[in-house]
C-alpha cells in the first residue's frame, strides 16, 4: 500500500484512494496496511492516487461534485469509484 496514515484526527475525511485500498483489502481478507508490494500491486501502478483523490474532492467553491465515475483494474479486480464516494470492487471478467 505504501502510504502513511495519521488517524489522530477523526474529523478528517478519508481519501478516495485509501477507500479503494480498504475495499480491495477487504475482498482479499487482509489488513489495508498489508496490501503492498511485492505480494500486491501498488495503487500508483494502476492509477495516480493524487489524481483520483482530486477528481472527487469538493470544488473550490465548496460544492460537491455531483457526477463522475472512474473505473480501473487493480490487484485482479475491476474497481469503480463514483462521485458519491461509492467504491465497488468486482472480479475482472
PELIN-V992310 format. One record per residue. N is the residue number from 1. OMEGA is omega in degrees with one decimal (NA if undefined). BURIAL is # if it has 24 or more other ideal C-beta (glycine too) atoms within 12 Angstrom, else .. D_CENTER is the distance of its C-alpha to the mean C-alpha in Angstrom with 1 decimal. Layout:
# PELIN-V992310
n omega burial d_center
N OMEGA BURIAL D_CENTER
N OMEGA BURIAL D_CENTER
This chain:
# PELIN-V992310
n omega burial d_center
1 175.0 # 10.6
2 174.1 . 12.9
3 -179.9 . 11.8
4 -177.0 . 14.1
5 174.1 . 13.5
6 -177.4 . 16.5
7 -178.2 . 16.6
8 178.5 . 20.2
9 -175.5 . 19.5
10 -179.3 . 18.2
11 179.9 . 18.6
12 -179.0 . 15.8
13 176.1 . 12.7
14 179.0 . 9.4
15 176.8 # 7.0
16 -179.5 # 4.3
17 176.6 # 2.7
18 176.3 # 4.5
19 177.1 # 4.1
20 179.9 # 2.6
21 179.6 # 5.1
22 -179.1 # 7.2
23 178.4 # 7.6
24 178.0 # 8.7
25 177.9 # 10.7
26 177.8 . 12.3
27 -179.6 # 13.4
28 -179.3 # 14.7
29 179.6 . 16.4
30 174.5 . 15.5
31 -179.7 . 14.4
32 179.8 # 10.9
33 178.3 . 13.2
34 179.4 . 14.9
35 -177.2 # 12.1
36 178.3 # 13.6
37 6.5 . 16.3
38 -177.1 . 18.8
39 -178.6 . 18.1
40 176.7 # 14.5
41 174.5 # 13.2
42 -179.2 . 11.5
43 -177.8 # 8.2
44 173.8 . 10.5
45 -180.0 . 12.8
46 -176.2 # 10.9
47 177.1 # 9.6
48 -176.6 . 10.2
49 179.6 # 7.3
50 178.0 . 10.0
51 177.9 . 10.9
52 179.2 # 7.7
53 -176.6 # 7.9
54 177.9 . 11.6
55 -173.7 # 11.6
56 175.6 # 10.8
57 171.3 . 12.7
58 -179.2 . 16.1
59 -179.7 . 18.8
60 179.4 . 21.4
61 176.8 . 23.9
62 -178.7 . 21.9
63 175.5 . 21.1
64 174.6 . 17.9
65 -173.7 . 16.7
66 179.0 . 18.2
67 176.0 . 17.3
68 -178.4 . 14.7
69 176.4 . 12.6
70 176.9 # 10.7
71 178.4 . 11.1
72 175.2 # 10.8
73 179.2 . 11.9
74 176.9 # 10.1
75 178.2 # 12.2
76 178.8 . 14.6
77 170.4 # 12.6
78 -177.5 . 12.1
79 176.6 # 8.6
80 177.3 # 9.4
81 179.6 # 7.8
82 -175.0 . 10.9
83 178.8 . 12.4
84 176.8 . 13.1
85 -179.9 # 9.6
86 176.2 . 9.9
87 177.6 # 7.4
88 178.1 # 9.9
89 -178.6 # 10.3
90 176.1 . 13.8
91 174.1 . 16.2
92 -179.8 . 17.0
93 NA . 20.4
